[in-house]
Amino acid sequence: MWAHAPPSPPGMPASSRLYPSATCSLASASAPSPPRRRRRRVASVMGQSQSAPSGRNRNRGRSSWRWPPPGLALDLGFLLGRKPRPGGGRLDLANWMRCLVSLPLPAPTAEAAADAEGKAAGSRVEEEVGAEEADHLVVMVNGLYGSSSDWKFAAEQFVKRLPGKVFVHRSQCNHSKLTYDGVDIMGERLAEEVRQVVQRKTNLRKISFVAHSLGGLVTRYAIGKLYEPSIDEASSLDIDNTSEGQKLCDGGKIAGLEPTNFITSATPHLGSRWNKQLPFLFGIPPLERTAAETAHFIVGRTGKHLFLTDRDDGKPPLLLRMVEDCDDGKFMSALRSFKHRVAYANITYDHIVGWRTSSIRRQHELPKLKLTANDKKYPHVINVDNGSSEDDQHEESVEVSLADSLEERMIRGLTQVNWERVDVCIHESWLRYNAHNNIQVRIHPVNSDGEDVIYHMIDNFMV
């Protein structure tokens, strides 16, 4: 176990006395090892060895030898069953320690991780359907704790009813618990995924988005990152002095493609804050207040964004920043660049997203509707409002809306552009309380009552 070793040669640390068979690097491969020497033990006049004291002195000697004497070296090679190396090379203790202890690599930033996930998702082709020659890309985005399979039925129907015209890509970068990371991180992932698809499909000319629930907010963030203005900002006038006609016809691009349709279904555009925006809380103020304060414990940063409780670096809530162009992205310019914007909303039985927030209306603007279809072809589509922008509307009493100034500011920001609002009511279904998933036909045939909503979406789709 203990092997005798001579004193360290000049230039070698005195602590480097481990047996060479346990080394990970040698101090000097070319320098020969000095010959081993045997120490003679001088016997005492009593004929006893100094290394074996007797009686009381023996116990004292054992307790004081906690470490090997300077003339001994630990034979780790013996412990590991290794044979000594020829030449008697010695361990460079500093290098040996560097082999065991290394500095940890810095953790990747959230943006870098989002880019990596987006690139990986954009390179997958198993969630794509459509003719290869189609030049219109349709990106479908799932909601909270969803996946690309949520849009499987709708994607198949798009390709079937618009043969050779659309190429459908179901987003895969935000699924399951990744949807808890926040609207901004999810938006970064989606933007990078779209870039990868566009780079891979070089024949694309147009782009449209179809998003469900939280996916609508994620898509609004992503297009703000993908927006490419056609007007040179250096030579154009200040945005405040730019005419409304120029804003509407600026010809901006999304990922280099012509933006066409922007469609959301049951999306909380105004968040889930107060005013019965989260219907299963029944509008009870203590419950709504508790939900706002605790949502981030359940769904992470996404909960803060939905309830407008995020204050990153002292900035306003993210959803409030997303109703204007700011340093984070050209959100409204991107939204304005689409030719067709549609918001599908459940009137009743959606206990996740309220009617007002999904249709971008104030309380007094909600129409009083009879729950009967105007067109038998779409039995669950109750009302279609072609709408108008905020600038074309008459100023009305908004005393109810002003009770929450954040909501009012979001409504005014989003209604700078025209929205077509489609009101849906799946009230005769035996699964009517699952209206939030029925409107998307998340699982077919379980949520098949919403098929006519998908058909309505396709029949009014601008190709």
N, C-alpha and C positions, 0 to 999 in steps of 0.2 A: 504493500500500500504506500509506504513512504520510501522514496528512493533518494539516495544521497546525491547532492549536486554541488558543484564548486561555486565560489563567489562569482557574481556577475562580472563579465569582462567589461573593460572600459567602453563607454558609449551606450551601454544597455542599461535600462532602468533596473534598480535593485529589486523592484517588486516583480520583475518578469522571471519567476522561478517555477512556473507551471511546467509539467512534463511536456515535451514537444509533441507527443501523440495527440494532445487535445487542442492543438493550435488551429486557428483558421488562417493565419499568415505567419511567415517567418520573418524575424527581424533582419536577417541577412543570410541569403541562400549561399553566398560564395565564401563567407568567413568560416573557417574550420573551427570546430568546437575544441576547447582545451581538453587535454586528457583528464580522466577522472582520477581522483586521489583517495586513498583510504586514510582515515584519521585513526591514529592510535589512541586508545583509551589508556590513560595512566591509572594503574591500580593504586589504591590506597595502601597504607602500611598494614591495614587489617586484611588485605587481600580481597576487598570488595570492589566491584565496579562502580564508577561514579554515576553511571546511568541507572543504577538500581539501588537507591538509598533504602535503608531498612527502617522499620518502625515508624516513629512520628515524622521523621524527615521524609520518608517515602510518601506519605499522604500529602505533605506540604508540597512536594515536588509535583505530584500528579495534579493537584488543583491549580498550580501556577502555569502548567503547560497547556494553555488553552489553544494556542496556535503552534504550528510546526516551528522548530528551531530554525535559525537563519541558514543553517547548513543543509536543510531538507527541502525537497520540492514535492508538491502534490502530484501524484501520478494519476491524472484523470483518464489517461489512456488505459490504465489497468481497470478502472471502473467501467469503461465502455467496451472492454474486451478488444482493444486495439493493440497492435504491435508497435514498438518504437520505430520511428523513422531512422534510416541510416544517416550518419553524419552528426547525430545529436543536436539538430537545429532547435533553437529556443523560440518561445512565443513572444511576439510583439504585443504586449498587453493592451496598448492603445488601440491597435487594429482589431484585436480580439473583442474589445468592448464596443467598437464601432459596428462589428458584425451583429452584436446583440441588441444594441440601442441605435435606432435611426430616427431622424426627425419625421413626424407624420406629415403627409402631404396636405396642403390646405384644401378645405372642403369647397366644392364648386358652388358658385353663386346660384341664386334662384333663376336668374336669367339664362345662365349657361345650361343649367339642368333642363329648363323649359325648351331651349333650342335643341338640345340633344334628343329629348323625347319627341319633339315635333318632327325632326329630321327622320327619326326611326319610323314614326307613324306615316309620314309622307311617302316612304319608300315601299310600303306594303300595298299589295295589289289585290289581296283576297277580299277586301270589302268594297270593290269597285264593280259596277255593272254599266253596260252601255256599249254602243258601237265605237270602235276605235276611231272611225272617221268623224265622229261627232265633235263639234267645235264649241259646244256650250257646256261648261263645267258647272255641275250642281253639287254644292257641298252641304251635307246634312250633319247637324250637330245635336248631340244628345244633351239631356239635362242632368240634374243632380243625381249622383250615384247611378248614372245610366251607362250605356255602352253603345257601340256602333250597331249592335243587333236591334236596338230600339227602332231604327228606321228601316229595317229589312223589308217590311211589307211595302212601305211608301216608295222605297227605291225601285223595287220591282215594278210597281205600277207606273212610275214615271217613265221607265224605259219601255214598258209595254205600250203605253198610250202615246208616247212621243218617240216612236222608233226612228233611230238614226239621227236624232236631233240633240239628245242630251247624253252626257257622260256623268254618272253619279258616283261621287266619292263620299262614303260614310266616315266621318271623322273618328279616329281611334286614339288620339293623343290624350283625351280627358275621359277617364272612365273610373268607375267605382270610387275609391277614396281619393283619387287624384282630383276629384271635383270639390274637395274640401280646401284646396290650396289657395283659393281666391280667384276672383274674376280676372284680375290682371295677369297672374301667372298662367291661368288657363288660356287667356287670350293670346299671350306670347306663344304658347305651344301651338295653338290653332293657326296663328299667322305663319309660323315656320313650317307647319305641315302643308299649308296651302302653297307656300313657295316651292316646296319639294315636288308637289304634284304638278305644278305649272312647269317646272324645269323638266320634268320627266315627259309630260305630254306637250310637245312643241306645237301641235296643230290647234290649240285652244285659242278662241277669240273672245268669248263671253264668259261671265261668271255670275252665279246666283247662289244665294244661301237660303236654306230652310232649317230653322232651329226650333227646338222645343224647350219650354220652361227656362231654366237657368242658361241653357245654351244660347238663347237670344241675347242675353247680356254679354256672354263670352264672345259671341260673333260681333256685336257692336264694338267691343274693345279691339278685336282682331282687325276689323276693317280700318279702324283708325290707325293701326300700325302698317297696314298694307296699302294705304292710300297714296297715290302718286299724282299730284296736281299737274295739269297740262300747261298752266300759266306759269311763266318764270317769275318766282317771287321777287327776284331782284329788280325786275322791270315793271312789275305790276303795282297798282295803287295799294294803299293801305287797306286792309280787309274791311275797316269801318267805312271807308269811302267807296268801296266797290259796290256797284249796282246790284240789285237783287237779280236782274236778268243775267248778269255775268256769273253770279253765284250758281244759278240754276243750270247754266249751260257751259260750265267751265270745262267739261269733257275730261274730268279726272279719271284715273284708272285704279283698279284694285288688283294688285299683284301683276300689273301690266296688261290686264284684261278689261273688257268693257263691262261695267257693272249693270246688271239688268234687274233681277228680282231680289228683294230682301223680305223674307217671309218669316214671321214668328208665330208660334202657337202656344198659348197659355204662358207667356213670358212675363215675369214681374218687372216691367219696365220702370216702375216707380219704386221698386223695392218692396219689402214686406213690413214696412214700418207703419203701425197704427192704422186707424180708420178701416178696420176689417179687411186689410190687405192679406191677412192670413186667416181665412174663414173659419178654420177649425177652433180658433180661440173665441169665436162668437162675439168679437168686438168688446170683450170685457177688459177695461183698462188695466187692472192689475196683472191679468194674464199676458196682455200684450207687452207691458213694461217688463215683466219677468222674462218673456221670450227674447226681447231685445237685449237684455243684459246677460243672458246665458247661452244664446245661440252659438257663439264661437266655441263653447265647450263641446258642442255636438258636431258641428260641421266646419270647424276651424275658421280660417280667415274669410271663407265664403259667407259665414253667418254675419260677420261684421259688415261686409259689403252689402248684404241684403237688408240689414236693419240700420244702415247708415251710421254705424258707431265707430267706423274706422277714422283715425286721424293721423295718418302717416306723415311724419315730419311737419305736423301742424297744418297740413293741407286739408281742404274740404273733403267730405266723403267722396269716394271714387265715383259712385253713380251720379253725383252732382257734377263732377268734373267731366263726365262723359256726355253731357248735353251741350258741349261747346268745344271749340278747338283750343287746345292748351298744349303745354310742353309734353304731356303724356301721349298725345296723339291728336290727329285731325279727325275727331270723331264725327262732328256734324258735317264737315265737308265730305267725308266718306259716305255718310248716310244720304246726303243730298245728291250724290252722284248716281244713285240707283234710279232707274226709270219707274220702278214699281215697288211700293212699300205696302205690305199687308200685315195686319195684326189680327189673328184669330183668337177669340176669347170665349171662355165658357161663361154663360149667364148664371147657371146654378150648378150645384152638386160638385163643384171643384173646391175641395177643402184645402188645397195647397196654395193656389194663386187666385186672388179675387178678380172680379169682373173689371173693376176700375183700373187696377194696375196693369192688367193684361191688354186692355183696350185703350189705354192712355187717355182717360177721361176724368173730369171732375164729377163729383157726386151728382150735381144737378144736371149734368150732361148725359147721364145714363138714360137711354130711351125706355119708355114704358111699352113693352112689347107683349103681344099675345104669343104664347108658346106653340105657334103653328107655323109650318114651313110655307114660304112663298112659292117654292118650286118643289114639286114632288120628286124630282130627280135627286134633290139633296134634302131629305126629310129632316135632318138635324140642323140645317143652316136656317136660322130664324130671320136674320136681318143682315143686309149688306149696306154699309154706309160708305160712300165714296169719299166723304169727308172733304176737308179743306184745311189749309194751313192757318196758323194762329193769326197771321196778318190779315186774312180775309174774314175773320169772325168779328162779330159785334161784341163790344165790351159788355159783359153781363155781370150780375152780382156774383161775387166769388167769396162771400163771407165765410162759407163753410170751408172752401179750399184754403183760404188764408190762415186757417187755424194751424196748418202745418206749412210753414213757408218753404221748407225744403221740397216738399211735394209740388207746391205751386211753381217753384223755379224749374223743376224737372219737366213739368207739363209744358210750360212756356218754351223751354228749350227744345223739346222733342217735337212740338207742333209747329216749329218753324218750317217744317216740310210737311207735305201732304201725306196722310195715311189713309188707306182703305181699311175699314174696320168690319170684320165679319163676326157676327154674334152667333154662337153655337149653343144649343141646348139639347142634351141627350137625356131627356127626362123620362122617356118610356122604356129605357133599357133596364134589364134586371140587374145590371152592374152600373147603374147611373151614378152611384156614389164614387165610382172610380173614373169620373169624367176627365180627370187630369191626364190619365193614360189613354182613355178612349179617343180623345181628340187627335192623338198621334197614331193610334193602333199600334201600341207598343208591343203587344204580344198578340199574334193572330193564331187562332180565331177568338181568343178570350176577349180582346178589346175590339172586336169586329164591328161594333155599333158605330164606330167612327169612320168606317170606310167611305161614306159619302162625303165626309169632310176632306179626305185626301183627294177624292175625285174632283171636288170643287176646286181645290188648290191647283190640280193639274190642268183642268179645263180653262182656268183663268191665268195660266202661267204664260208669261211673255217669252217666246222662244227667239 
